[in-house]
Amino acid sequence: MLDKSAYPRLVGTTAGEPRRFPPPWRADMIPGGYVVRDDNGQELAYLYARANEAEARQAKVLTADEARRIAVNIARLPELLGKGERG
């Protein structure tokens, strides 16, 4: 059985409330790819990559440039959907 006390409780949420991923989102480089995080640091997506095209094809993963472009575009989703920070 899953011990829920081992996981941090989301601040300001209840069991019936949907989870929120506050903007701005950012794409951070990690060893072997990129991770997209929300403003709280919650990891939303991982994109794995290889440094060059030959290695990427052999491993059947993205190139570093492809992973970067996709990660940046995922990070822009709140802005593109009109849910980014408004001043």
C-alpha positions in Angstrom: 0.0 0.0 0.0 1.2 3.5 -0.8 2.2 5.6 2.2 0.9 9.1 1.3 2.7 10.7 4.2 6.0 10.1 2.4 5.0 12.6 -0.3 4.8 16.4 0.1 1.3 17.8 0.2 0.5 20.4 -2.4 0.0 23.7 -0.8 -3.6 25.1 -1.2 -5.1 21.9 -2.8 -7.6 19.4 -1.5 -8.4 16.0 -2.8 -11.2 17.4 -5.1 -9.2 20.2 -6.5 -7.3 19.8 -9.8 -3.5 20.1 -9.6 -2.0 23.3 -10.8 1.3 23.9 -12.5 2.0 27.7 -12.1 3.8 29.6 -14.8 6.3 30.5 -15.8 7.6 27.2 -16.9 11.3 26.8 -17.8 13.5 24.3 -19.7 16.6 23.4 -17.8 19.5 21.4 -19.2 20.3 18.2 -17.3 22.9 15.5 -18.1 21.6 13.7 -21.1 18.8 16.1 -22.0 16.4 18.7 -20.7 13.7 18.9 -18.0 10.7 21.3 -18.0 9.8 22.6 -14.6 6.9 24.8 -13.3 7.4 27.9 -11.1 7.4 25.6 -8.0 10.2 23.4 -9.4 7.8 20.5 -10.2 9.2 18.4 -13.0 6.7 18.3 -15.9 8.5 16.7 -18.7 11.9 15.0 -19.4 13.4 15.0 -22.9 16.4 12.7 -23.3 19.0 13.3 -26.0 22.4 12.5 -27.4 25.1 15.0 -28.3 25.3 14.2 -32.1 22.9 12.9 -34.7 24.8 9.6 -35.2 24.5 8.7 -31.5 20.9 9.8 -31.4 19.9 7.7 -34.4 21.7 4.6 -33.0 20.0 5.1 -29.6 16.7 6.1 -31.2 16.5 9.3 -29.1 16.4 13.0 -29.9 19.5 15.1 -30.7 20.4 17.7 -28.2 19.1 20.5 -30.5 15.8 18.7 -31.0 15.3 18.1 -27.3 16.2 21.7 -26.5 13.6 23.0 -29.1 10.9 20.7 -27.8 11.6 21.6 -24.2 11.5 25.3 -24.9 8.2 24.9 -26.7 6.7 22.9 -23.9 7.8 25.6 -21.5 6.0 28.2 -23.6 2.6 26.4 -23.4 1.1 28.5 -20.5 2.0 31.7 -22.4 0.6 30.3 -25.7 -2.6 29.2 -24.0 -3.0 32.6 -22.4 -2.3 31.3 -18.9 1.0 33.0 -18.3 1.7 35.6 -15.7 -0.2 38.8 -16.4 1.0 42.1 -14.9 
